[in-house]
Amino acid sequence: MNNHSVYVIADADKIIARIVEKTGLSEEEVRKRISEKIKAFAGLLTEAGAAYAVAKELGVDIDVDRELSRRVKISELKPGMERVDVVGRILRIFPPRVFKKDGRSGKYCRIIIGDETGSIRLTLWNRDVSLVEQGKLESGQIIEVLNGYVREYNGEPVLTLSFDSRIVVNPEVENESKLPEAQNVLVKVRDLVPDMQSVDLLLKVVRLFPARTVKRSDGSETQMRAFIGADETGSVRVVLWDDKAKVSIREGDVIRIVSGYTREGMNGINVHVGRMGLIQIREDMKDKFASISTSGPQRERKHVAELEEGDKFVEVRGTVVQIYRNKPIIGICNSCGAKAEWKDGKWVCTACGSEDIRVVPILTFELDDGTDSIRVIAFDRQARKIYGEDVTPDQDLYGMAEKKLLGREIIVSGFVRRNKYFDNLELVAKVLREPNWDYEIKRMLTEVKGLLGEKGNA
């Protein structure tokens, strides 16, 4: 057990008497100021702590008693304990929240810390919340809370910081291996799957999209902003909601996402950061991400027969051998998110009747490169390259695609996923383009030379 010196404040009555003696204020006036100080801190200060703060404001020196204190194990913490020092590992960090009470507002943040005897919730308030927002406190760190106090919430003890408490990161600890492991573990992009909860990621912003206002299902409006983030294993689209969409970020920033969640969109997996999530701008991590270019990841050229489920940045050159007669266009309501129908020459939401509709064209075809064939599906901008910008269900979009694509060689860049209904692989197109034949001929010659070299060495 490592003992160290701390200062223990005298009780409130002694401090009040000292203030009265040194300032000439009445005891009633002093107690009024103390009461106002407690209210200003939303009830977080003890009476002694508030009295000490008032004394400092009035320039009154308060003698304190010095005594040796010991680190208290979490299992020993009981409501009402003050001036406790606790060491533990940060097991989980919950996003900062805003509170409003009696016309005042502030921020608080909950952290779970644990030692070998148990775990407890640590609550940070106002100024200390910035330690989380700036990334100075992270899951997995060992911290020591100095001069904390314990209160009861919902029948359980909660460790709280007072005005003169401190947090020490990476203190001297014996038997560090006995501390429990953190719950929030960083996930790599390649390991993302749909419907994950409480996802932590560290990403470099490689492409940033403008913020926009969207409508919720209840008709209220909120802010949304998206960016493409990348680590050394791949890239992913990140969607920020509400106040997270207002955070000032730039291309090239390194962002830590805490408690995000994943959903599968039309173009693959998206990471969402909503009310329960947190984003941190990590200036200290920029050097580690310097090798990741903001121009985006390089795509790997593959033959169809070489494609595997989960390939994220591949491109294939092949011939379009079939255009599928799938529904070539859908409408999605911008107000409630429901599907829309095309009636009397216009789109109308089937759920709320809104005519504010996002039109999404869809193009599906079979691509064959001689090694095998694969179903390709292209959404929105890529489909509009074939259909045109202004598309409606009244147009012969299938005939248009046949005329422009069937029998032609094209290059498709995108990612590979498994179609849940047909249980086969499909290539989701991020880019459709015509081959640059000068480049393709040089590429083919290089491949032939390589094959001849392998044959000669056999």
C-alpha positions as a Markdown table, in Angstrom:
| # | Residue | x | y | z |
|---|---|---|---|---|
| 1 | Met | 0.0 | 0.0 | 0.0 |
| 2 | Asn | 1.4 | 3.4 | -1.0 |
| 3 | Asn | 0.6 | 6.1 | 1.5 |
| 4 | His | 0.9 | 9.8 | 0.6 |
| 5 | Ser | 0.1 | 13.1 | 2.2 |
| 6 | Val | -3.2 | 14.9 | 1.5 |
| 7 | Tyr | -4.8 | 17.9 | 3.0 |
| 8 | Val | -8.1 | 17.6 | 4.9 |
| 9 | Ile | -10.3 | 20.6 | 5.3 |
| 10 | Ala | -11.6 | 21.5 | 8.8 |
| 11 | Asp | -15.3 | 21.3 | 9.4 |
| 12 | Ala | -17.7 | 24.0 | 8.1 |
| 13 | Asp | -18.5 | 25.6 | 11.4 |
| 14 | Lys | -14.8 | 26.3 | 12.0 |
| 15 | Ile | -14.4 | 27.8 | 8.6 |
| 16 | Ile | -17.5 | 30.0 | 9.0 |
| 17 | Ala | -16.2 | 31.3 | 12.4 |
| 18 | Arg | -12.8 | 32.1 | 10.8 |
| 19 | Ile | -14.5 | 34.1 | 7.9 |
| 20 | Val | -16.6 | 36.1 | 10.4 |
| 21 | Glu | -13.5 | 36.8 | 12.4 |
| 22 | Lys | -11.4 | 38.0 | 9.5 |
| 23 | Thr | -14.0 | 39.9 | 7.4 |
| 24 | Gly | -16.5 | 41.3 | 9.9 |
| 25 | Leu | -19.4 | 39.8 | 7.9 |
| 26 | Ser | -22.3 | 38.4 | 9.9 |
| 27 | Glu | -22.6 | 34.6 | 10.3 |
| 28 | Glu | -26.0 | 34.9 | 8.5 |
| 29 | Glu | -24.3 | 36.6 | 5.5 |
| 30 | Val | -21.6 | 34.0 | 5.4 |
| 31 | Arg | -24.0 | 31.1 | 5.5 |
| 32 | Lys | -26.0 | 32.8 | 2.7 |
| 33 | Arg | -23.0 | 32.9 | 0.5 |
| 34 | Ile | -22.2 | 29.3 | 1.3 |
| 35 | Ser | -25.7 | 28.3 | 0.3 |
| 36 | Glu | -25.5 | 30.2 | -3.0 |
| 37 | Lys | -22.1 | 28.5 | -3.7 |
| 38 | Ile | -23.7 | 25.1 | -3.1 |
| 39 | Lys | -26.5 | 25.9 | -5.5 |
| 40 | Ala | -24.1 | 27.2 | -8.1 |
| 41 | Phe | -22.4 | 23.8 | -8.1 |
| 42 | Ala | -25.7 | 22.0 | -8.5 |
| 43 | Gly | -25.4 | 20.6 | -5.0 |
| 44 | Leu | -22.1 | 19.0 | -5.7 |
| 45 | Leu | -20.1 | 20.8 | -2.9 |
| 46 | Thr | -20.3 | 19.7 | 0.7 |
| 47 | Glu | -21.0 | 22.5 | 3.2 |
| 48 | Ala | -17.3 | 22.5 | 4.2 |
| 49 | Gly | -16.2 | 22.6 | 0.6 |
| 50 | Ala | -18.5 | 25.5 | -0.2 |
| 51 | Ala | -17.3 | 27.3 | 3.0 |
| 52 | Tyr | -13.7 | 26.8 | 1.9 |
| 53 | Ala | -14.5 | 28.2 | -1.6 |
| 54 | Val | -16.1 | 31.3 | -0.1 |
| 55 | Ala | -13.1 | 31.9 | 2.2 |
| 56 | Lys | -10.8 | 31.8 | -0.8 |
| 57 | Glu | -12.9 | 34.3 | -2.6 |
| 58 | Leu | -12.8 | 36.7 | 0.4 |
| 59 | Gly | -9.1 | 36.3 | 0.8 |
| 60 | Val | -9.3 | 34.5 | 4.1 |
| 61 | Asp | -6.6 | 31.9 | 4.8 |
| 62 | Ile | -7.9 | 28.7 | 6.3 |
| 63 | Asp | -5.7 | 26.5 | 8.3 |
| 64 | Val | -6.0 | 22.8 | 7.3 |
| 65 | Asp | -5.1 | 19.7 | 9.1 |
| 66 | Arg | -2.6 | 17.4 | 7.4 |
| 67 | Glu | -2.9 | 13.8 | 7.9 |
| 68 | Leu | -1.8 | 10.6 | 6.1 |
| 69 | Ser | -4.5 | 9.0 | 4.1 |
| 70 | Arg | -4.5 | 5.6 | 2.4 |
| 71 | Arg | -5.9 | 4.5 | -0.9 |
| 72 | Val | -9.3 | 3.0 | -0.4 |
| 73 | Lys | -10.4 | -0.1 | -2.3 |
| 74 | Ile | -13.6 | 0.3 | -4.3 |
| 75 | Ser | -15.4 | -2.4 | -2.2 |
| 76 | Glu | -14.8 | -0.3 | 0.9 |
| 77 | Leu | -16.5 | 2.8 | -0.4 |
| 78 | Lys | -19.7 | 3.8 | 1.3 |
| 79 | Pro | -22.0 | 6.8 | 0.8 |
| 80 | Gly | -21.0 | 9.7 | 3.0 |
| 81 | Met | -17.3 | 9.1 | 2.9 |
| 82 | Glu | -15.2 | 12.2 | 2.1 |
| 83 | Arg | -11.6 | 12.8 | 1.1 |
| 84 | Val | -11.1 | 9.4 | -0.3 |
| 85 | Asp | -8.3 | 8.4 | -2.7 |
| 86 | Val | -9.2 | 5.6 | -5.1 |
| 87 | Val | -7.1 | 3.9 | -7.8 |
| 88 | Gly | -8.7 | 2.0 | -10.6 |
| 89 | Arg | -8.7 | 1.3 | -14.4 |
| 90 | Ile | -11.2 | 3.2 | -16.6 |
| 91 | Leu | -13.4 | 0.4 | -17.8 |
| 92 | Arg | -15.9 | 2.4 | -19.8 |
| 93 | Ile | -16.6 | 6.1 | -20.6 |
| 94 | Phe | -20.1 | 7.3 | -21.3 |
| 95 | Pro | -20.6 | 10.4 | -23.5 |
| 96 | Pro | -20.9 | 13.8 | -21.8 |
| 97 | Arg | -24.5 | 15.0 | -21.2 |
| 98 | Val | -26.0 | 18.4 | -20.5 |
| 99 | Phe | -28.2 | 18.9 | -17.4 |
| 100 | Lys | -30.6 | 21.7 | -16.6 |
| 101 | Lys | -31.7 | 22.4 | -13.1 |
| 102 | Asp | -33.4 | 25.5 | -11.5 |
| 103 | Gly | -32.6 | 27.6 | -14.6 |
| 104 | Arg | -28.9 | 26.6 | -14.6 |
| 105 | Ser | -27.2 | 24.2 | -17.0 |
| 106 | Gly | -23.9 | 22.4 | -17.1 |
| 107 | Lys | -22.3 | 19.2 | -18.2 |
| 108 | Tyr | -21.6 | 15.9 | -16.6 |
| 109 | Cys | -19.9 | 12.6 | -17.7 |
| 110 | Arg | -20.1 | 9.2 | -16.2 |
| 111 | Ile | -17.0 | 6.9 | -16.1 |
| 112 | Ile | -16.8 | 3.3 | -14.7 |
| 113 | Ile | -13.6 | 2.6 | -12.9 |
| 114 | Gly | -12.6 | -0.8 | -11.4 |
| 115 | Asp | -10.0 | -2.4 | -9.2 |
| 116 | Glu | -9.6 | -6.0 | -8.1 |
| 117 | Thr | -12.4 | -5.7 | -5.5 |
| 118 | Gly | -15.1 | -4.2 | -7.7 |
| 119 | Ser | -16.2 | -1.2 | -9.8 |
| 120 | Ile | -17.9 | 2.1 | -9.2 |
| 121 | Arg | -19.3 | 5.0 | -11.2 |
| 122 | Leu | -17.2 | 8.2 | -11.2 |
| 123 | Thr | -19.1 | 11.3 | -12.1 |
| 124 | Leu | -17.3 | 14.3 | -13.6 |
| 125 | Trp | -18.9 | 17.7 | -13.7 |
| 126 | Asn | -18.5 | 20.9 | -15.7 |
| 127 | Arg | -14.8 | 21.7 | -15.9 |
| 128 | Asp | -13.7 | 18.1 | -15.5 |
| 129 | Val | -15.8 | 16.9 | -18.5 |
| 130 | Ser | -13.2 | 18.5 | -20.8 |
| 131 | Leu | -10.8 | 15.8 | -19.7 |
| 132 | Val | -13.0 | 13.3 | -21.6 |
| 133 | Glu | -13.8 | 15.7 | -24.5 |
| 134 | Gln | -10.1 | 16.4 | -25.1 |
| 135 | Gly | -9.2 | 12.7 | -25.0 |
| 136 | Lys | -7.1 | 13.1 | -21.8 |
| 137 | Leu | -9.1 | 10.3 | -20.2 |
| 138 | Glu | -9.5 | 7.1 | -22.1 |
| 139 | Ser | -10.8 | 3.6 | -21.5 |
| 140 | Gly | -7.9 | 1.3 | -20.3 |
| 141 | Gln | -6.0 | 4.1 | -18.4 |
| 142 | Ile | -5.2 | 3.7 | -14.8 |
| 143 | Ile | -6.2 | 6.8 | -12.7 |
| 144 | Glu | -6.1 | 7.9 | -9.1 |
| 145 | Val | -8.9 | 10.1 | -7.8 |
| 146 | Leu | -7.6 | 12.3 | -5.0 |
| 147 | Asn | -10.0 | 13.9 | -2.5 |
| 148 | Gly | -13.1 | 12.4 | -3.9 |
| 149 | Tyr | -16.3 | 11.9 | -2.0 |
| 150 | Val | -19.0 | 9.2 | -2.1 |
| 151 | Arg | -22.7 | 9.8 | -2.4 |
| 152 | Glu | -25.7 | 7.5 | -3.0 |
| 153 | Tyr | -27.6 | 7.3 | -6.2 |
| 154 | Asn | -30.4 | 4.8 | -6.9 |
| 155 | Gly | -29.2 | 2.9 | -3.9 |
| 156 | Glu | -25.6 | 2.5 | -5.0 |
| 157 | Pro | -22.4 | 4.4 | -4.1 |
| 158 | Val | -21.1 | 6.9 | -6.6 |
| 159 | Leu | -17.7 | 8.5 | -6.5 |
| 160 | Thr | -17.8 | 12.2 | -7.3 |
| 161 | Leu | -15.2 | 15.0 | -7.6 |
| 162 | Ser | -15.5 | 18.1 | -5.5 |
| 163 | Phe | -14.0 | 21.5 | -6.2 |
| 164 | Asp | -10.5 | 20.6 | -5.0 |
| 165 | Ser | -10.4 | 17.0 | -6.2 |
| 166 | Arg | -7.8 | 15.9 | -8.7 |
| 167 | Ile | -7.3 | 13.0 | -11.1 |
| 168 | Val | -3.8 | 11.6 | -11.6 |
| 169 | Val | -3.3 | 9.6 | -14.8 |
| 170 | Asn | -1.0 | 6.6 | -14.6 |
| 171 | Pro | -0.1 | 6.8 | -10.9 |
| 172 | Glu | 2.3 | 4.3 | -9.2 |
| 173 | Val | 0.4 | 1.1 | -8.7 |
| 174 | Glu | 1.3 | -2.2 | -7.3 |
| 175 | Asn | 0.0 | -5.4 | -9.0 |
| 176 | Glu | -1.3 | -3.5 | -12.0 |
| 177 | Ser | -2.1 | -6.9 | -13.6 |
| 178 | Lys | -4.9 | -7.5 | -11.0 |
| 179 | Leu | -6.9 | -4.6 | -12.4 |
| 180 | Pro | -9.8 | -5.6 | -14.7 |
| 181 | Glu | -9.5 | -5.0 | -18.4 |
| 182 | Ala | -11.4 | -2.1 | -20.1 |
| 183 | Gln | -14.7 | -2.8 | -21.9 |
| 184 | Asn | -14.2 | -0.2 | -24.7 |
| 185 | Val | -11.7 | -1.8 | -27.0 |
| 186 | Leu | -10.7 | -0.1 | -30.3 |
| 187 | Val | -12.2 | -1.8 | -33.3 |
| 188 | Lys | -10.5 | -1.7 | -36.7 |
| 189 | Val | -12.5 | -0.9 | -39.9 |
| 190 | Arg | -12.0 | -4.4 | -41.3 |
| 191 | Asp | -13.7 | -5.9 | -38.3 |
| 192 | Leu | -16.9 | -3.9 | -38.5 |
| 193 | Val | -20.2 | -5.8 | -39.1 |
| 194 | Pro | -23.8 | -4.5 | -39.1 |
| 195 | Asp | -25.7 | -3.9 | -35.9 |
| 196 | Met | -22.7 | -3.5 | -33.6 |
| 197 | Gln | -23.2 | -1.4 | -30.4 |
| 198 | Ser | -20.8 | 0.6 | -28.3 |
| 199 | Val | -18.1 | 0.7 | -31.0 |
| 200 | Asp | -14.9 | 2.6 | -30.4 |
| 201 | Leu | -12.8 | 3.6 | -33.5 |
| 202 | Leu | -9.7 | 5.7 | -34.2 |
| 203 | Leu | -10.0 | 7.2 | -37.8 |
| 204 | Lys | -8.4 | 9.8 | -40.0 |
| 205 | Val | -10.9 | 12.1 | -41.8 |
| 206 | Val | -10.1 | 11.6 | -45.5 |
| 207 | Arg | -13.3 | 13.2 | -46.9 |
| 208 | Leu | -15.7 | 15.5 | -45.3 |
| 209 | Phe | -19.3 | 16.3 | -46.4 |
| 210 | Pro | -21.3 | 19.4 | -45.6 |
| 211 | Ala | -23.7 | 19.4 | -42.7 |
| 212 | Arg | -27.4 | 19.4 | -43.5 |
| 213 | Thr | -30.7 | 19.5 | -41.7 |
| 214 | Val | -32.9 | 16.4 | -41.8 |
| 215 | Lys | -36.4 | 15.6 | -40.4 |
| 216 | Arg | -37.1 | 13.0 | -37.9 |
| 217 | Ser | -40.1 | 10.6 | -38.0 |
| 218 | Asp | -41.9 | 12.9 | -35.5 |
| 219 | Gly | -41.5 | 15.9 | -37.8 |
| 220 | Ser | -38.8 | 17.6 | -35.7 |
| 221 | Glu | -35.5 | 18.7 | -37.4 |
| 222 | Thr | -32.0 | 17.7 | -36.5 |
| 223 | Gln | -28.4 | 18.2 | -37.8 |
| 224 | Met | -26.5 | 15.5 | -39.7 |
| 225 | Arg | -23.0 | 15.4 | -41.0 |
| 226 | Ala | -21.0 | 12.6 | -42.7 |
| 227 | Phe | -17.3 | 11.9 | -43.3 |
| 228 | Ile | -15.2 | 9.1 | -44.7 |
| 229 | Gly | -12.8 | 7.9 | -42.0 |
| 230 | Ala | -9.9 | 5.5 | -42.5 |
| 231 | Asp | -7.4 | 3.5 | -40.5 |
| 232 | Glu | -4.7 | 1.2 | -41.8 |
| 233 | Thr | -7.3 | -1.6 | -42.5 |
| 234 | Gly | -9.8 | 0.3 | -44.6 |
| 235 | Ser | -12.3 | 3.2 | -44.7 |
| 236 | Val | -15.9 | 3.6 | -43.5 |
| 237 | Arg | -18.6 | 6.3 | -43.8 |
| 238 | Val | -19.3 | 7.9 | -40.4 |
| 239 | Val | -22.6 | 9.8 | -39.7 |
| 240 | Leu | -22.7 | 12.4 | -36.9 |
| 241 | Trp | -26.1 | 13.4 | -35.4 |
| 242 | Asp | -27.4 | 16.3 | -33.4 |
| 243 | Asp | -24.8 | 18.2 | -31.5 |
| 244 | Lys | -22.1 | 15.9 | -32.8 |
| 245 | Ala | -22.7 | 17.2 | -36.3 |
| 246 | Lys | -21.8 | 20.7 | -35.0 |
| 247 | Val | -18.3 | 19.8 | -33.9 |
| 248 | Ser | -15.7 | 21.5 | -36.0 |
| 249 | Ile | -13.6 | 18.9 | -37.8 |
| 250 | Arg | -11.5 | 19.1 | -40.9 |
| 251 | Glu | -10.1 | 16.7 | -43.5 |
| 252 | Gly | -6.9 | 15.3 | -42.1 |
| 253 | Asp | -8.1 | 15.3 | -38.4 |
| 254 | Val | -7.7 | 12.2 | -36.4 |
| 255 | Ile | -11.0 | 11.4 | -34.6 |
| 256 | Arg | -11.7 | 8.9 | -31.8 |
| 257 | Ile | -15.3 | 7.7 | -31.8 |
| 258 | Val | -16.6 | 6.4 | -28.5 |
| 259 | Ser | -19.8 | 4.4 | -28.2 |
| 260 | Gly | -20.8 | 4.5 | -31.9 |
| 261 | Tyr | -23.0 | 1.9 | -33.5 |
| 262 | Thr | -23.2 | 0.4 | -37.0 |
| 263 | Arg | -25.9 | 0.0 | -39.5 |
| 264 | Glu | -25.9 | -1.4 | -43.1 |
| 265 | Gly | -26.8 | 1.2 | -45.7 |
| 266 | Met | -27.1 | 1.0 | -49.4 |
| 267 | Asn | -23.4 | 1.5 | -49.8 |
| 268 | Gly | -22.2 | -0.8 | -47.1 |
| 269 | Ile | -21.7 | -0.4 | -43.3 |
| 270 | Asn | -22.0 | 3.0 | -41.8 |
| 271 | Val | -20.9 | 4.1 | -38.3 |
| 272 | His | -23.4 | 6.4 | -36.5 |
| 273 | Val | -22.6 | 8.6 | -33.6 |
| 274 | Gly | -25.7 | 9.8 | -31.8 |
| 275 | Arg | -26.9 | 11.0 | -28.5 |
| 276 | Met | -25.0 | 8.3 | -26.6 |
| 277 | Gly | -21.8 | 8.6 | -28.6 |
| 278 | Leu | -18.8 | 10.9 | -28.4 |
| 279 | Ile | -16.2 | 12.2 | -30.8 |
| 280 | Gln | -12.7 | 13.4 | -29.8 |
| 281 | Ile | -10.3 | 15.3 | -32.0 |
| 282 | Arg | -6.9 | 13.7 | -31.3 |
| 283 | Glu | -4.0 | 16.0 | -32.2 |
| 284 | Asp | -1.7 | 13.6 | -30.3 |
| 285 | Met | -2.4 | 10.8 | -32.8 |
| 286 | Lys | -1.8 | 12.6 | -36.1 |
| 287 | Asp | 1.7 | 11.3 | -36.5 |
| 288 | Lys | 0.5 | 7.7 | -36.2 |
| 289 | Phe | -1.9 | 8.3 | -39.1 |
| 290 | Ala | 0.4 | 10.3 | -41.3 |
| 291 | Ser | 0.8 | 7.5 | -43.8 |
| 292 | Ile | -3.0 | 7.4 | -44.5 |
| 293 | Ser | -3.7 | 9.7 | -47.4 |
| 294 | Thr | -6.7 | 12.0 | -47.6 |
| 295 | Ser | -7.0 | 11.1 | -51.3 |
| 296 | Gly | -8.5 | 7.8 | -50.2 |
| 297 | Pro | -7.3 | 4.2 | -50.1 |
| 298 | Gln | -5.7 | 2.5 | -53.2 |
| 299 | Arg | -7.9 | 0.0 | -54.9 |
| 300 | Glu | -6.6 | -3.5 | -55.7 |
| 301 | Arg | -7.3 | -4.9 | -59.2 |
| 302 | Lys | -8.7 | -8.5 | -59.0 |
| 303 | His | -10.2 | -11.1 | -61.2 |
| 304 | Val | -13.8 | -12.1 | -60.4 |
| 305 | Ala | -12.7 | -15.6 | -59.4 |
| 306 | Glu | -10.3 | -14.0 | -56.8 |
| 307 | Leu | -13.0 | -11.9 | -55.1 |
| 308 | Glu | -13.8 | -12.7 | -51.4 |
| 309 | Glu | -16.5 | -11.6 | -49.1 |
| 310 | Gly | -15.3 | -8.5 | -47.2 |
| 311 | Asp | -13.1 | -7.1 | -49.9 |
| 312 | Lys | -13.4 | -3.4 | -49.5 |
| 313 | Phe | -11.3 | -1.7 | -52.1 |
| 314 | Val | -11.2 | -3.8 | -55.2 |
| 315 | Glu | -11.7 | -3.1 | -58.9 |
| 316 | Val | -12.7 | -5.5 | -61.7 |
| 317 | Arg | -12.6 | -5.1 | -65.4 |
| 318 | Gly | -15.1 | -7.1 | -67.3 |
| 319 | Thr | -17.9 | -7.3 | -69.8 |
| 320 | Val | -21.6 | -6.6 | -69.0 |
| 321 | Val | -23.4 | -9.7 | -70.1 |
| 322 | Gln | -26.8 | -9.2 | -68.6 |
| 323 | Ile | -29.0 | -6.3 | -67.3 |
| 324 | Tyr | -31.3 | -7.5 | -64.5 |
| 325 | Arg | -34.9 | -6.4 | -64.4 |
| 326 | Asn | -34.9 | -5.4 | -60.8 |
| 327 | Lys | -36.8 | -2.3 | -59.7 |
| 328 | Pro | -34.6 | 0.5 | -61.1 |
| 329 | Ile | -35.7 | 3.3 | -58.9 |
| 330 | Ile | -37.1 | 3.8 | -55.4 |
| 331 | Gly | -38.3 | 6.9 | -53.5 |
| 332 | Ile | -37.5 | 7.5 | -49.8 |
| 333 | Cys | -39.4 | 10.1 | -47.7 |
| 334 | Asn | -37.1 | 12.8 | -46.3 |
| 335 | Ser | -39.6 | 13.5 | -43.5 |
| 336 | Cys | -40.2 | 10.1 | -42.0 |
| 337 | Gly | -37.9 | 7.7 | -43.9 |
| 338 | Ala | -40.7 | 5.5 | -45.3 |
| 339 | Lys | -40.9 | 4.3 | -48.9 |
| 340 | Ala | -42.7 | 6.5 | -51.4 |
| 341 | Glu | -44.9 | 5.6 | -54.4 |
| 342 | Trp | -45.1 | 7.2 | -57.8 |
| 343 | Lys | -48.7 | 8.4 | -58.3 |
| 344 | Asp | -50.0 | 10.6 | -61.0 |
| 345 | Gly | -46.6 | 11.8 | -62.1 |
| 346 | Lys | -45.2 | 12.5 | -58.7 |
| 347 | Trp | -43.7 | 10.8 | -55.6 |
| 348 | Val | -45.8 | 10.6 | -52.5 |
| 349 | Cys | -44.9 | 9.1 | -49.1 |
| 350 | Thr | -47.1 | 6.1 | -48.2 |
| 351 | Ala | -46.8 | 6.8 | -44.5 |
| 352 | Cys | -47.1 | 10.6 | -44.0 |
| 353 | Gly | -48.2 | 11.9 | -47.4 |
| 354 | Ser | -45.1 | 14.1 | -47.8 |
| 355 | Glu | -43.9 | 15.0 | -51.3 |
| 356 | Asp | -40.4 | 15.7 | -50.1 |
| 357 | Ile | -38.8 | 12.6 | -51.5 |
| 358 | Arg | -35.3 | 11.4 | -52.2 |
| 359 | Val | -35.1 | 9.5 | -55.5 |
| 360 | Val | -32.6 | 6.7 | -55.6 |
| 361 | Pro | -32.0 | 5.0 | -58.9 |
| 362 | Ile | -30.6 | 1.4 | -58.8 |
| 363 | Leu | -28.8 | -0.4 | -61.6 |
| 364 | Thr | -28.1 | -4.2 | -61.4 |
| 365 | Phe | -26.1 | -6.2 | -64.0 |
| 366 | Glu | -23.9 | -9.2 | -64.4 |
| 367 | Leu | -20.1 | -8.7 | -65.0 |
| 368 | Asp | -18.0 | -11.4 | -66.6 |
| 369 | Asp | -14.2 | -11.2 | -66.9 |
| 370 | Gly | -13.4 | -14.6 | -68.2 |
| 371 | Thr | -12.5 | -16.1 | -64.9 |
| 372 | Asp | -16.1 | -16.0 | -63.5 |
| 373 | Ser | -19.0 | -13.6 | -63.4 |
| 374 | Ile | -20.6 | -11.6 | -60.5 |
| 375 | Arg | -23.7 | -9.6 | -59.9 |
| 376 | Val | -23.0 | -5.8 | -59.6 |
| 377 | Ile | -25.3 | -3.3 | -58.0 |
| 378 | Ala | -24.9 | 0.4 | -58.4 |
| 379 | Phe | -26.9 | 3.1 | -56.5 |
| 380 | Asp | -27.6 | 6.8 | -56.9 |
| 381 | Arg | -24.8 | 8.7 | -58.5 |
| 382 | Gln | -23.3 | 5.7 | -60.3 |
| 383 | Ala | -26.7 | 4.6 | -61.6 |
| 384 | Arg | -27.3 | 8.1 | -62.8 |
| 385 | Lys | -24.2 | 7.9 | -65.0 |
| 386 | Ile | -26.2 | 5.4 | -67.1 |
| 387 | Tyr | -29.8 | 6.6 | -66.6 |
| 388 | Gly | -29.2 | 10.4 | -66.5 |
| 389 | Glu | -29.7 | 12.9 | -63.7 |
| 390 | Asp | -33.5 | 13.2 | -63.9 |
| 391 | Val | -35.1 | 9.8 | -63.6 |
| 392 | Thr | -38.7 | 8.8 | -63.1 |
| 393 | Pro | -40.5 | 5.4 | -63.1 |
| 394 | Asp | -42.2 | 6.4 | -66.4 |
| 395 | Gln | -38.9 | 6.1 | -68.3 |
| 396 | Asp | -37.7 | 2.8 | -69.8 |
| 397 | Leu | -34.6 | 2.7 | -67.6 |
| 398 | Tyr | -34.0 | -1.0 | -68.3 |
| 399 | Gly | -33.9 | -0.4 | -72.1 |
| 400 | Met | -31.6 | 2.6 | -71.5 |
| 401 | Ala | -29.2 | 0.4 | -69.5 |
| 402 | Glu | -29.2 | -2.3 | -72.1 |
| 403 | Lys | -28.5 | 0.2 | -74.9 |
| 404 | Lys | -25.6 | 1.8 | -73.0 |
| 405 | Leu | -24.0 | -1.1 | -71.2 |
| 406 | Leu | -24.8 | -4.5 | -72.6 |
| 407 | Gly | -21.8 | -6.1 | -74.3 |
| 408 | Arg | -19.4 | -3.3 | -73.2 |
| 409 | Glu | -16.3 | -3.6 | -71.1 |
| 410 | Ile | -16.2 | -1.4 | -68.0 |
| 411 | Ile | -14.2 | -1.1 | -64.8 |
| 412 | Val | -16.1 | -1.4 | -61.5 |
| 413 | Ser | -14.6 | -0.3 | -58.2 |
| 414 | Gly | -16.3 | -1.1 | -54.9 |
| 415 | Phe | -16.7 | -3.7 | -52.2 |
| 416 | Val | -17.8 | -7.3 | -52.0 |
| 417 | Arg | -20.7 | -8.5 | -49.8 |
| 418 | Arg | -22.9 | -11.5 | -49.6 |
| 419 | Asn | -26.4 | -11.2 | -50.8 |
| 420 | Lys | -28.6 | -12.5 | -47.9 |
| 421 | Tyr | -31.5 | -13.6 | -50.2 |
| 422 | Phe | -29.5 | -15.4 | -52.9 |
| 423 | Asp | -26.5 | -16.4 | -50.7 |
| 424 | Asn | -24.0 | -15.4 | -53.3 |
| 425 | Leu | -21.4 | -12.7 | -53.6 |
| 426 | Glu | -22.1 | -9.4 | -55.2 |
| 427 | Leu | -20.0 | -6.3 | -56.0 |
| 428 | Val | -21.4 | -3.0 | -54.8 |
| 429 | Ala | -20.2 | -0.3 | -57.1 |
| 430 | Lys | -18.6 | 2.8 | -55.7 |
| 431 | Val | -17.3 | 3.9 | -59.2 |
| 432 | Leu | -18.2 | 2.9 | -62.7 |
| 433 | Arg | -15.8 | 4.0 | -65.5 |
| 434 | Glu | -14.6 | 3.2 | -68.9 |
| 435 | Pro | -11.2 | 1.6 | -69.3 |
| 436 | Asn | -8.1 | 3.7 | -70.2 |
| 437 | Trp | -6.9 | 1.3 | -73.0 |
| 438 | Asp | -3.4 | 2.7 | -73.1 |
| 439 | Tyr | -3.0 | 1.8 | -69.4 |
| 440 | Glu | -4.9 | -1.5 | -69.7 |
| 441 | Ile | -2.6 | -2.7 | -72.6 |
| 442 | Lys | 0.5 | -1.9 | -70.6 |
| 443 | Arg | -1.0 | -3.7 | -67.6 |
| 444 | Met | -1.8 | -6.8 | -69.7 |
| 445 | Leu | 1.7 | -6.8 | -71.1 |
| 446 | Thr | 3.1 | -6.7 | -67.6 |
| 447 | Glu | 0.9 | -9.6 | -66.6 |
| 448 | Val | 2.0 | -11.7 | -69.6 |
| 449 | Lys | 5.7 | -11.0 | -68.9 |
| 450 | Gly | 5.1 | -12.1 | -65.3 |
| 451 | Leu | 3.4 | -15.3 | -66.4 |
| 452 | Leu | 6.2 | -16.1 | -68.9 |
| 453 | Gly | 8.8 | -15.5 | -66.2 |
| 454 | Glu | 7.0 | -17.9 | -63.8 |
| 455 | Lys | 6.9 | -20.5 | -66.6 |
| 456 | Gly | 10.6 | -20.1 | -67.3 |
| 457 | Asn | 11.5 | -20.5 | -63.6 |
| 458 | Ala | 9.3 | -23.6 | -63.3 |
